[in-house]
């Protein structure tokens, strides 16, 4: 007997108005259990919503570009009554800050490795295995070693640091610094100081970038030795609940462990329909390799990663075109924060096209030929290179999790409780692989929690807020609630907004396009959110993250003496705007 069920957006953490970037099925399609129906995109990651059972899609309730949140119906599926009754809701891992499930009993810190279930003797035995040496993984390994555990750290890259240090956060910031110097030198012409046009030596620029990476990864290797953390270089897969097989340059190595922390991260999403076998089609790792400076570059995706790379290549001389499926750059960020960035980029890029997608892409001798669909189509349709930067997908499906009994959902996420435990009590998971936001600083704190729990301490991940930063020019940083989220939650808020046009420091560096915005709960006057756009916004946002964690009221911030003249002064002045005590602006009295 057939019946119909509504498939709704499950719990996707603290995300609202998440755009639909891809329809994977259409009405009338027959789908299997766990087959993806639509793809959603947050600021740094994508996620598929799967079918909980097999059936026939009778109606799609969403279209490309729609914004959805938890509970929104995306499709109606016809299936058998028995299958519908047995179907669990789609699984998305709990946000890392969710209330912990009842924790399993903690193992003793001195626990010895369990005997291998495969029957083959292990090449390496340890108390704690950490799979992945990114910021979360190496932090977990080092903290556990400091607490007395015998630790083995498995990393696929030749150097510790994972994606972030080797091919992500760190090299991109080195190149963004170069881009900022080029832009600042050019801007000085308006102040009577002229420099010659920059001459690029790509070999030396790559060497600078690689040197930055080398200093950090070399430092990690030294700290691993000091802590007696054993490092195995290779790609690891679980072959049992207490065993990992590592494919190394010397062949397979088997590691047995009493406990494990999975910190295997994520990979760039490779959208279908692009000629990925052609080197001119790049993901973020390829873009950071800086093979050349193309005359024309198409960036597919207007999120943080795409816009950071757009800033780099534009400064280095490429004509950069950005296309974004959503109605604004950086979906998920308040539109007023994005506006100064978009205005500045519109003067530096060849074009920014919203509500636009790539329908086809083909590699030809003269470039990558692209067919666009949407409201705003670029004039150019042939590009020297194309960067696809539409988010990242977790690595849960690549680590042999099923052999260890680890539950992994259809998108590759591992659900954890507040102690970072997976469904297997002695195996923890942290970082990108447990859910959004996919940020190194979140992974680091999760790694500390997992390591301390593994060592027998009572700890939980209870971050009230996690800041986000786009290292574009200007930078955008935000933490806590956005105005849009506050509105959706029905929270009455007051806003204190200080324009940098009234900041002596901002005027002195000729960067007055920015502002600092603070959001306060009108009932308590406590700060609940903040956003900053302008140079060094990422450096300024930490004070506001601390203010939210500490439950600071507007007066606490306004009465804290900030140094003058600085950009940080705008934080105190924004609180004064809310309080009605500001004297650096004239505002009609309201308090």
Legacy VTK file of the C-alpha trace (Angstrom):
# vtk DataFile Version 3.0
C-alpha trace
ASCII
DATASET POLYDATA
POINTS 591 float
0.000 0.000 0.000
1.464 3.346 -1.089
1.488 6.515 0.987
3.079 9.925 0.817
5.461 11.549 3.262
6.766 15.070 3.496
10.541 15.406 3.571
11.612 18.372 5.656
14.879 20.163 6.265
16.330 18.558 9.410
18.260 20.253 12.189
21.139 22.034 10.422
22.540 23.828 13.433
22.264 27.581 13.868
21.679 28.238 10.173
18.687 30.073 8.743
17.785 31.111 5.198
20.192 28.601 3.716
19.947 28.763 -0.109
19.104 25.791 -2.301
21.991 25.608 -4.788
21.146 22.392 -6.620
18.092 20.254 -7.383
19.276 16.648 -7.600
15.910 15.167 -8.618
12.691 16.219 -10.325
9.037 15.294 -9.955
8.426 11.743 -11.118
11.950 10.503 -10.364
12.352 7.206 -8.538
14.857 7.558 -5.704
16.607 5.084 -3.449
17.004 5.378 0.311
19.603 8.044 1.271
19.746 9.457 -2.262
20.251 13.224 -2.239
17.244 15.345 -3.204
18.584 18.914 -2.988
21.863 20.567 -2.048
22.012 23.475 0.413
24.931 25.867 0.868
25.930 27.690 4.053
28.805 30.157 4.224
31.525 27.505 4.104
29.954 24.168 3.410
27.332 22.354 1.381
24.950 19.646 2.504
22.565 17.295 0.717
19.124 16.482 2.097
18.559 12.747 1.492
15.461 10.650 0.986
14.795 8.693 4.212
13.271 5.826 2.186
13.023 4.713 -1.406
10.082 5.989 -3.427
8.870 8.314 -6.162
9.163 12.091 -5.953
5.628 13.391 -6.398
6.400 17.076 -5.860
9.412 19.290 -5.233
8.433 22.110 -2.894
11.554 24.229 -3.472
13.347 25.720 -6.449
16.859 26.942 -7.103
17.720 29.980 -5.015
14.999 29.399 -2.406
16.124 29.914 1.186
15.152 27.286 3.715
15.522 26.513 7.403
14.796 23.616 9.721
11.290 22.219 9.216
10.714 23.534 5.685
9.157 20.906 3.403
11.390 20.285 0.392
9.602 17.378 -1.285
6.664 14.988 -1.176
7.664 11.346 -1.615
5.339 8.462 -2.454
6.423 5.211 -0.866
5.019 2.087 0.682
3.277 2.512 4.011
5.617 0.043 5.669
8.699 1.876 4.496
7.273 5.242 5.502
6.476 4.016 8.995
9.995 2.702 9.429
11.737 5.728 7.949
13.866 7.732 10.333
14.099 11.486 9.813
17.084 12.694 7.746
20.133 12.854 9.955
22.253 15.957 10.230
24.795 16.004 13.065
23.949 18.102 16.071
25.579 21.482 16.230
28.759 21.229 18.235
27.260 23.488 20.856
24.148 21.318 21.332
23.366 19.872 24.750
25.325 16.690 25.321
23.763 13.311 25.234
24.246 11.207 28.355
27.943 10.402 28.213
29.248 6.862 28.333
31.522 5.958 31.245
34.965 7.439 30.769
37.791 4.986 30.045
40.828 5.117 32.263
43.601 7.341 30.969
46.071 4.496 31.267
44.001 2.043 29.236
46.094 -0.256 27.062
45.251 -0.872 23.399
42.683 -3.583 22.824
43.925 -6.685 21.015
43.475 -6.424 17.236
40.200 -7.961 16.057
41.765 -8.811 12.685
44.084 -11.338 14.320
47.123 -9.725 12.725
49.713 -8.197 15.016
49.738 -4.398 14.931
52.780 -2.516 13.675
52.050 0.296 16.136
50.168 0.201 19.453
48.936 3.286 21.291
46.499 4.486 23.884
45.100 7.213 21.633
45.004 7.412 17.850
44.317 10.783 16.210
43.341 10.547 12.535
44.162 13.841 10.833
46.716 16.479 11.831
44.913 19.703 10.995
44.429 22.361 13.689
41.891 20.167 15.480
43.884 16.957 15.147
47.294 18.202 16.193
45.756 20.206 19.054
43.995 17.055 20.273
47.163 14.977 19.954
49.335 17.507 21.779
46.805 18.071 24.573
46.385 14.326 25.085
50.160 13.852 25.211
50.436 16.671 27.757
47.926 14.754 29.879
50.049 11.615 29.800
48.542 9.534 27.008
50.632 7.621 24.482
49.530 9.180 21.178
49.896 8.252 17.498
49.008 10.952 14.962
48.168 9.883 11.399
48.361 12.522 8.650
48.074 12.148 4.882
50.182 15.232 4.067
53.978 15.002 4.321
53.856 17.848 6.858
51.588 18.240 9.874
48.889 20.871 9.709
46.270 19.305 7.452
44.406 21.317 4.843
44.489 24.522 6.892
48.246 24.901 7.181
49.274 23.145 3.974
46.718 24.159 1.359
44.125 26.347 3.071
43.944 29.040 5.731
47.650 29.813 6.068
48.842 29.974 2.438
45.724 31.906 1.468
46.437 34.545 4.124
50.026 34.874 2.896
48.711 35.612 -0.606
45.990 37.910 0.722
48.720 39.920 2.495
50.520 40.279 -0.833
47.285 41.400 -2.494
46.653 43.952 0.272
50.130 45.479 -0.137
49.592 45.829 -3.885
46.211 47.504 -3.366
47.506 49.820 -0.629
50.473 50.899 -2.756
48.142 51.760 -5.623
45.790 53.650 -3.277
48.626 55.896 -2.079
48.639 57.640 -5.459
45.581 59.577 -4.273
47.711 60.934 -1.418
50.620 62.079 -3.546
52.815 58.992 -3.226
53.261 56.999 -6.422
54.903 53.619 -6.796
55.719 51.884 -10.031
53.479 49.138 -11.331
54.213 45.894 -9.473
56.445 43.366 -11.192
55.542 39.808 -10.289
58.152 37.127 -9.746
55.872 34.124 -9.314
58.667 31.825 -8.222
59.609 34.120 -5.341
55.959 34.718 -4.427
55.373 30.972 -4.264
58.548 30.623 -2.210
57.278 33.241 0.249
53.951 31.434 0.574
55.635 28.054 0.946
58.067 29.512 3.477
55.199 30.710 5.652
53.703 27.234 5.527
57.077 25.612 6.211
57.716 27.653 9.354
54.425 26.607 10.882
54.479 22.953 9.835
58.129 22.643 10.904
57.220 24.037 14.295
54.490 21.428 14.646
56.907 18.628 13.823
59.236 19.878 16.555
56.447 20.047 19.125
55.338 16.519 18.212
58.858 15.255 18.914
59.044 17.162 22.195
55.794 15.574 23.327
56.804 12.113 22.053
53.787 12.011 19.761
54.506 9.386 17.108
53.575 10.480 13.578
52.601 8.055 10.811
52.375 9.656 7.379
49.764 8.148 5.088
46.051 7.713 4.471
44.209 5.890 7.232
41.084 3.723 7.163
39.460 1.905 10.058
39.459 -1.872 9.753
37.910 -2.511 13.144
36.748 -0.706 16.276
40.323 -0.696 17.623
42.382 -0.865 14.409
43.431 1.478 11.611
45.216 0.560 8.384
47.512 3.299 7.100
48.652 3.314 3.470
52.191 4.691 3.657
55.003 5.085 1.148
56.578 1.926 2.640
53.357 -0.062 2.444
50.478 -0.717 4.819
50.914 -0.169 8.555
48.423 -1.386 11.112
47.761 0.749 14.203
45.893 -0.602 17.224
44.434 1.789 19.769
42.351 1.952 22.909
40.668 5.231 21.947
40.583 7.347 18.799
39.809 10.903 17.732
38.660 11.345 14.145
39.828 14.687 12.762
39.759 13.805 9.075
38.335 17.132 7.912
36.739 17.820 4.552
37.452 18.246 0.851
36.479 20.841 -1.697
33.176 20.003 -3.364
33.668 19.151 -7.025
30.445 20.096 -8.799
29.460 17.770 -11.625
29.428 19.176 -15.141
32.912 20.697 -15.040
35.873 19.221 -16.961
37.843 18.327 -13.847
40.429 16.425 -15.889
41.623 19.775 -17.282
44.144 21.599 -15.051
42.537 24.925 -15.926
39.518 23.983 -13.773
40.615 24.481 -10.169
39.476 23.913 -6.628
40.823 26.051 -3.782
43.944 23.885 -3.398
44.786 24.300 -7.074
44.211 28.047 -6.871
46.667 28.374 -3.983
49.346 26.551 -5.996
49.560 29.741 -8.105
50.561 27.964 -11.317
50.151 31.202 -13.259
48.194 34.443 -13.293
45.417 33.941 -15.844
44.259 36.878 -17.903
40.672 35.893 -17.121
39.375 33.911 -14.161
35.835 32.772 -13.415
35.072 32.157 -9.738
32.021 29.949 -9.256
30.700 30.635 -5.759
30.498 33.935 -3.914
31.174 32.569 -0.433
34.205 33.251 1.731
36.679 31.004 -0.094
35.683 32.185 -3.564
35.830 35.873 -2.635
39.189 35.548 -0.874
40.694 34.001 -3.993
38.980 36.623 -6.148
40.765 39.326 -4.116
44.127 37.599 -4.559
43.926 37.032 -8.294
42.424 40.463 -9.012
45.319 42.141 -7.195
47.807 40.012 -9.113
46.340 41.135 -12.425
43.565 38.733 -13.447
40.223 39.928 -14.785
38.018 38.121 -12.246
34.330 37.355 -12.727
32.285 35.987 -9.814
28.981 34.140 -10.202
26.831 33.242 -7.193
23.544 31.338 -7.201
22.106 33.149 -4.169
20.804 36.691 -4.104
23.793 38.086 -2.193
27.456 37.387 -1.702
28.301 35.397 1.419
24.862 33.899 2.116
24.191 33.725 5.835
25.864 37.035 6.609
23.795 40.196 7.171
23.405 42.037 3.868
24.558 45.381 5.278
27.920 43.851 6.227
28.382 42.497 2.711
27.441 45.743 0.952
30.763 47.630 1.479
32.692 44.600 0.228
30.512 44.241 -2.843
30.832 47.950 -3.630
34.622 47.780 -3.383
34.885 44.570 -5.390
32.595 45.903 -8.105
35.306 48.466 -8.904
38.080 45.868 -8.984
36.523 42.812 -10.588
35.357 42.269 -14.135
31.894 41.450 -12.815
29.774 40.115 -9.962
26.676 38.201 -11.031
24.115 37.090 -8.462
21.317 34.558 -8.986
23.485 33.063 -11.699
24.785 29.538 -12.232
27.032 27.659 -14.628
24.850 25.390 -16.753
27.673 23.930 -18.857
31.456 24.097 -18.975
33.708 22.606 -21.632
37.474 22.618 -22.079
38.608 23.911 -25.452
42.023 24.892 -26.762
41.405 28.618 -26.255
39.978 28.273 -22.710
37.086 26.973 -20.647
33.825 27.691 -22.479
30.966 28.365 -20.087
27.192 28.590 -20.521
25.407 30.592 -17.817
21.823 30.612 -16.571
20.222 33.188 -14.317
19.280 36.818 -13.892
22.676 38.346 -14.632
24.919 36.661 -17.187
28.562 37.681 -17.726
29.440 39.132 -21.107
32.494 36.862 -21.318
31.910 33.135 -21.818
35.485 31.891 -22.336
37.949 31.961 -19.426
41.612 31.062 -19.081
40.865 29.395 -15.736
37.813 28.528 -13.634
37.828 28.245 -9.833
34.946 26.227 -8.389
34.522 27.321 -4.762
31.043 26.251 -3.711
31.873 24.743 -0.345
33.384 21.663 1.221
32.138 18.173 2.020
33.120 16.145 5.109
35.365 13.084 4.839
33.212 10.671 6.809
32.687 8.418 3.824
36.415 7.992 3.179
37.747 6.604 6.449
36.254 3.110 6.644
33.962 4.246 9.458
31.603 1.306 9.017
34.369 -1.126 10.002
34.632 0.605 13.369
30.868 0.885 13.778
30.915 4.680 13.504
27.599 6.117 12.300
28.096 8.407 9.298
25.169 10.144 7.624
24.533 10.408 3.886
26.584 13.569 3.582
29.631 12.226 5.397
29.080 13.800 8.821
29.633 12.045 12.140
27.152 13.012 14.859
28.702 13.645 18.278
27.596 14.705 21.745
29.016 17.625 23.702
31.961 15.477 24.816
32.721 14.930 21.118
31.907 11.201 21.375
30.517 9.405 18.359
28.033 6.548 18.748
31.066 4.348 19.514
31.985 5.423 23.079
35.769 5.145 22.694
35.865 6.987 19.349
35.532 10.783 19.234
35.176 13.102 16.249
35.977 16.792 15.846
36.224 19.578 13.276
34.672 19.744 9.823
33.576 16.118 9.972
31.082 16.776 12.810
29.261 19.696 11.188
29.187 23.410 10.568
30.766 25.812 10.924
33.818 24.359 9.178
36.365 26.544 10.946
39.825 25.763 12.281
39.303 27.609 15.559
36.194 25.566 16.281
38.100 22.353 15.560
40.930 23.355 17.908
38.593 23.808 20.868
36.741 20.596 20.050
40.104 18.813 19.908
40.998 19.986 23.401
37.664 18.742 24.734
38.000 15.330 23.078
41.570 14.892 24.344
40.656 15.834 27.898
37.647 13.509 27.949
39.825 10.702 26.543
42.242 11.359 29.416
39.460 10.903 31.958
38.538 14.528 32.618
34.988 15.830 32.762
34.778 18.286 29.901
32.194 19.384 27.316
32.148 21.660 24.296
29.869 24.507 25.380
30.825 27.435 23.164
28.078 30.023 23.209
29.279 31.555 19.952
31.883 30.879 17.248
33.155 33.865 15.233
33.390 33.817 11.439
35.798 35.896 9.357
36.113 36.552 5.634
39.652 37.772 4.928
38.568 39.735 1.898
39.252 43.431 1.315
37.541 44.794 3.340
37.374 41.994 5.871
34.001 40.933 7.266
33.664 39.353 10.719
30.607 38.391 12.689
29.721 36.491 15.840
26.545 35.475 17.627
23.151 36.305 16.162
22.717 38.210 12.928
19.865 40.699 12.633
18.065 38.263 10.366
18.375 35.402 12.844
17.184 37.598 15.711
14.131 38.558 13.674
13.347 34.949 12.841
13.596 34.020 16.521
11.248 36.835 17.494
13.902 38.410 19.705
13.495 42.131 20.307
16.913 43.644 19.721
18.450 47.073 19.669
21.301 47.945 17.344
24.294 50.149 18.025
26.058 50.969 14.772
29.136 53.170 14.490
30.206 54.221 10.973
33.925 54.279 10.339
33.434 57.529 8.456
33.502 59.069 11.967
36.598 57.123 13.081
39.804 59.133 13.199
41.875 56.004 12.618
39.792 54.890 9.621
39.963 58.380 8.118
43.724 58.393 8.634
44.156 55.218 6.594
41.526 56.305 4.041
39.278 53.316 4.719
35.991 54.782 5.870
33.659 52.352 4.100
33.374 50.105 7.154
31.314 50.081 10.330
30.912 48.239 13.619
27.490 46.907 14.565
26.425 45.497 17.934
23.127 43.746 18.683
21.634 43.876 22.178
18.697 42.058 23.729
16.267 44.855 24.540
14.995 43.000 27.615
18.405 42.608 29.266
20.709 44.980 27.323
23.111 42.061 26.974
25.036 41.742 23.718
23.812 38.847 21.548
25.564 39.495 18.250
28.041 41.678 16.420
29.354 42.345 12.933
32.293 44.372 11.672
33.286 45.242 8.119
36.565 46.986 7.376
40.327 46.399 7.551
41.339 44.106 10.424
37.726 43.188 11.230
38.923 39.673 12.012
41.279 41.013 14.667
38.538 43.130 16.246
35.794 40.535 16.525
37.424 38.564 19.383
36.532 41.243 21.950
32.884 40.858 21.024
32.981 37.064 21.149
34.312 37.378 24.705
31.630 39.964 25.534
28.882 37.558 24.459
30.470 34.645 26.349
30.692 36.806 29.487
27.131 38.113 29.181
28.303 41.721 28.891
25.746 44.511 28.807
25.971 47.547 26.579
27.257 49.688 29.446
30.071 47.202 30.148
31.392 47.711 26.634
30.687 51.449 26.432
32.397 52.154 29.758
35.480 50.094 28.902
38.105 52.636 27.846
39.349 51.814 24.358
42.596 53.330 23.043
42.339 56.321 20.708
42.733 56.570 17.796
42.224 52.917 16.903
39.769 50.826 14.949
38.984 48.946 18.177
37.597 52.217 19.512
34.627 51.703 17.199
33.486 48.808 19.404
33.053 51.033 22.441
31.510 53.787 20.334
28.938 51.391 18.841
27.901 50.486 22.394
27.639 54.218 23.176
25.370 54.618 20.142
23.042 52.017 21.631
23.263 53.595 25.081
22.569 57.059 23.666
25.768 58.478 25.195
27.924 58.840 22.071
29.492 62.257 21.479
31.483 61.391 18.336
28.219 61.454 16.382
25.092 63.557 16.627
22.078 61.313 16.942
18.545 62.269 17.971
18.156 61.520 21.664
16.278 58.268 22.244
17.223 57.187 25.774
LINES 1 592
591 0 1 2 3 4 5 6 7 8 9 10 11 12 13 14 15 16 17 18 19 20 21 22 23 24 25 26 27 28 29 30 31 32 33 34 35 36 37 38 39 40 41 42 43 44 45 46 47 48 49 50 51 52 53 54 55 56 57 58 59 60 61 62 63 64 65 66 67 68 69 70 71 72 73 74 75 76 77 78 79 80 81 82 83 84 85 86 87 88 89 90 91 92 93 94 95 96 97 98 99 100 101 102 103 104 105 106 107 108 109 110 111 112 113 114 115 116 117 118 119 120 121 122 123 124 125 126 127 128 129 130 131 132 133 134 135 136 137 138 139 140 141 142 143 144 145 146 147 148 149 150 151 152 153 154 155 156 157 158 159 160 161 162 163 164 165 166 167 168 169 170 171 172 173 174 175 176 177 178 179 180 181 182 183 184 185 186 187 188 189 190 191 192 193 194 195 196 197 198 199 200 201 202 203 204 205 206 207 208 209 210 211 212 213 214 215 216 217 218 219 220 221 222 223 224 225 226 227 228 229 230 231 232 233 234 235 236 237 238 239 240 241 242 243 244 245 246 247 248 249 250 251 252 253 254 255 256 257 258 259 260 261 262 263 264 265 266 267 268 269 270 271 272 273 274 275 276 277 278 279 280 281 282 283 284 285 286 287 288 289 290 291 292 293 294 295 296 297 298 299 300 301 302 303 304 305 306 307 308 309 310 311 312 313 314 315 316 317 318 319 320 321 322 323 324 325 326 327 328 329 330 331 332 333 334 335 336 337 338 339 340 341 342 343 344 345 346 347 348 349 350 351 352 353 354 355 356 357 358 359 360 361 362 363 364 365 366 367 368 369 370 371 372 373 374 375 376 377 378 379 380 381 382 383 384 385 386 387 388 389 390 391 392 393 394 395 396 397 398 399 400 401 402 403 404 405 406 407 408 409 410 411 412 413 414 415 416 417 418 419 420 421 422 423 424 425 426 427 428 429 430 431 432 433 434 435 436 437 438 439 440 441 442 443 444 445 446 447 448 449 450 451 452 453 454 455 456 457 458 459 460 461 462 463 464 465 466 467 468 469 470 471 472 473 474 475 476 477 478 479 480 481 482 483 484 485 486 487 488 489 490 491 492 493 494 495 496 497 498 499 500 501 502 503 504 505 506 507 508 509 510 511 512 513 514 515 516 517 518 519 520 521 522 523 524 525 526 527 528 529 530 531 532 533 534 535 536 537 538 539 540 541 542 543 544 545 546 547 548 549 550 551 552 553 554 555 556 557 558 559 560 561 562 563 564 565 566 567 568 569 570 571 572 573 574 575 576 577 578 579 580 581 582 583 584 585 586 587 588 589 590
